Amino acid sequence: MKIDILTLFPKMFDNVLNESMLKIAQKKKKAKISVHNLRDWTHDSHKTADDRPYGGGSGMVMKIEPIHDALSDIIGKARIKRLMGKKSIGKGLRVVVLTPRGKVFNQKTAKKLSKLKHLILICGHYEGIDERAHHLATDEISIGDYILTGGEIPAMVLLDSALRLIPGVLGDRESLRDESFENGILEYPQYTRPRWFEGMNVPAVLLSGDHDRVEKWRKLEAMKKTKATRSDLWKN
């Protein structure tokens, strides 16, 4: 998968792209990630990428020109015009704006994104981006009902969640099957050595060697945990 990230703060991605699953995805050549500084598409000596909002108000708003020009260079002017007209640009490409007003990100969306050939992430910042830039996107995504300083951290969350689902990135595909949200419920409790610690013991069933009993216990515990802590999931 080809991934392009448009941001005013590219250095925020320096460490996260070179650690853990994102590093593995690139090393295995399952993903090619490029981080672009939107200031490279500004046209004044100060590299101005934001301005005061029309109508007044606090804060600054990211300008549309750098975003438009960056996208034009990455996917071509013809596709930009199709985006602005909200016409199809193909199933393999999505242009995502990370914004609090977007559809809340979940495992289902992560799976869809993991199957793309090309993903472009636009990271908002300050008071947001010029509304016209939203017309250049296919999707608006939020990672939750709270406010962050910008879209950089949500972009990292989205990438970590989606890239690990690409076949060949995660070493043990079987482990994906039992993860939280895969079956609409939370994952069952996990234990490892030592067997006893400060009066807290590993459940005996996990030491029984009876795989059927272990499987039943895990399903029951997963349902109990979901019902107790995520009533919204349990209700669905």
Secondary structure by P-SEA (a helix, b strand, c coil): cbbbbbccccccccccccccaaaaaaaaccbbbbbbccccccccccccccccccccccbbbbbaaaaaaaaaaaccaaaaaaaaacccccccbbbbbbccccccccaaaaaaaaaccbbbbbbbccccccaaaaaaccbbbbccccccccaaaaaaaaaaacccccccccccaaaaaaccccccccccccccccccccccccccccccccaaaaaaaaaaaaaaaaaacccccccc
